[in-house]
């Protein structure tokens, strides 16, 4: 028996949806039938390219520029969704950055920028989305955390704090929202082949591969498939969970 994720008629927002994991999530959700808003901040060409790729494959998508760490821009983003689509069914809090640096060398802007985008941005988007979802009595919120939240590396105190905070935020939101028909979960990617991870893979690739029981890096599709499942009706009884998609890296 094969199981397909049917998201027909659903409206989905993917933050940081123009590149890497976000782009693959946008494509996968659209392929399952959702209307996808591809959020971007600086990567306009990549966002438009992602939208065109989705449309050429028969899907529905549009791009929307917003800095999700900025309250007014997030408010404008959700105002657009409310006006045009009247609802939001799926939120994927994917946008994030890394600014790796040893603790004693880290400056306040390096800390603030990572916390603001990776954690504050998820808070803002979740707050606006939850308000709409509560009126619908349904919704799926999927936070893209990282195994860096539970298996830390040197030079990532800011990133680990943001992604660890996102796990606790996920659980707290699930407690508040599950009774309203809204499921909130987190996905923890391992070492995924994206532009963001290229530098560390180049510097320590052999050692990293030895720490992954599956013997390979993950692909953005590995994450997007889990996101599609959590966005579907098949996951209705799952909430407040942190699901590692890492080839076993977190337990090795």
Beta strands, then each sheet from edge to edge (+ up, - down):
strand 1: 11-14
strand 2: 35-40
strand 3: 60-65
strand 4: 90-93
strand 5: 139-144
strand 6: 182-189
strand 7: 242-245
sheet 1: 3+ 2+ 1+ 4+ 5+ 6+ 7+
end
